[in-house]
């Protein structure tokens, strides 16, 4: 059995219960370039009254369904009903969410090399976009002050 690369998941909320699929073309580019491989997807929403409802791919807008079908998502059951329910409960009323799992194909070889070398993962986390942007802006502003001083 072939080893796979690192696997990530994301839960992205869409206020207004409108997942229209604008994200799909960007995902498609990553799939087509063999950067990622989509392994699983799930959809959940919370009504204005607070009811949590899981959505099947077939219940989405037909245009969104078609676009997602082209991504060859290998729905592997990585999200179970409890996961989907928990994600839905965290949502604000009148919000929907997309849950995605993907393999980072681009990192497959280096991950395997690390495993083969006896490497043991001690920590992994993502730095939020807002934190990185704020740090970059701070560094650029400080450099501009030094250059102008």
N, C-alpha and C positions, 0 to 999 in steps of 0.2 A: 504494500500500500504506500502510495506516495505521501510524504510528509507535506503539510501545508504551511504557508507562511503565517505570520501573526494575524489574528482575527480581532476585529473591532466591532463594536456595536454603537448605535446612536439612537436616541429618541428625540425627535424634533417636533415641537408643537406648532400648530397653525391656528391662531385665533380666528374665530368666526366659523369654525367647522368647515373650512374650505381648503382641502388639499386638492389643488388643481393640477399639480404635476409639473410646475415650472422647474423643479429640481431634476427631473428625469433626463433631460438632454445632457446636463453636466455629468450625471452618473453614467449615462451612455458612453460619453467620451472616455471615461476611466475604464469601463468594461471593454470597449473596443480596442483600447491601447494596451490591454492586458496589465493595467496597473492594479485593478481590483477585480475580484470575482464576488458577485453578490450571492450570499448563501441563504439568507432568509429575509422575509419582510412580513410585517403585520401592520394593521391599521386599527386605531381605536379613537373613539370620540366621547365627549361628555356633553350632554344636552344642557339647555338653559336650566332645567330643573335638577341637574346633577346626576342623571342616569348615565352609566358607562355602557357603551356598546362597542363591541369588536366588529370590524368590517372585513369581509372577504374581498379579495381582489375583484371579484365579479360584481360587487356592490358599488364600486367606484365609478366615476364618470367614464363613459366608454372611451373617450380620448386618452384619459389617464391609464385605463386598462391596457389599451393598445401599446402605449409607450412603455409601460412596465413589462408587458409581455416580451418586448424586443430586448429587454435587458437579461433575459434568460436567468431569472432568479431561481436558484435551486432551493425551493422552499423545503427546508430540512427540519422543521419542527423545533428549532432551537428556542423559539419563544413559546412557552406554554400558556395555558389560560390564566394561570396565576400571574405570570409576568405581564400579560396584556392588561389584566384587571388592575394590577398595581400601577402600571403606567397611566391608565385611564383615571384612576382615583387621584393622581397627582395633578391632573389637568384642571385648569380653570373652567368654569361652565362655558358652554358654547365654543369649545376648542376641540380640535382633532389632532392626532399625532401619527407619525409614521415611525415605525421601529424597523431598523435595518441592521443586518449583520453582513460583514464582508471580510473576505480574506485579502490581505495586502500582498498581492502576488509579487509586487516589486521587491518585497523584502524576504521572499521565500528563501533565496540562496544564502543570504547573510544569516538568517535565523537558523537555517540548517547547519551552517558552518559553526555557529556559536554552540549549538547543541552537540555537534560532532566533537568539538573541542572541550566538551565537559562544562560549558558555561551554564550557569543557573541564574535565571531572572530573579533579581532581588526587588526591583521596583519598576513600575511603568505608570506614567500618567500623562495626561494632556494638559498643556498650559492653555487656559482660555484665551480666545482671540482678543478679547478686550484688554487682557493683561499684557499680551505681547505688543499690541498696538500702542498702549500707554507707555510702555518701556521704550519702544522705538521713538515715539514722539519726544519723550524726555531726553534721550540721547541726542537726537537731532537738534533740539532746542539748545541743549548745553553746548554742542559743537558750534552752533551758530553764534552763541554768546561769546565763546572763546575766540572765534574767528573775527568777530566784530569788536572785541575789546582792545 
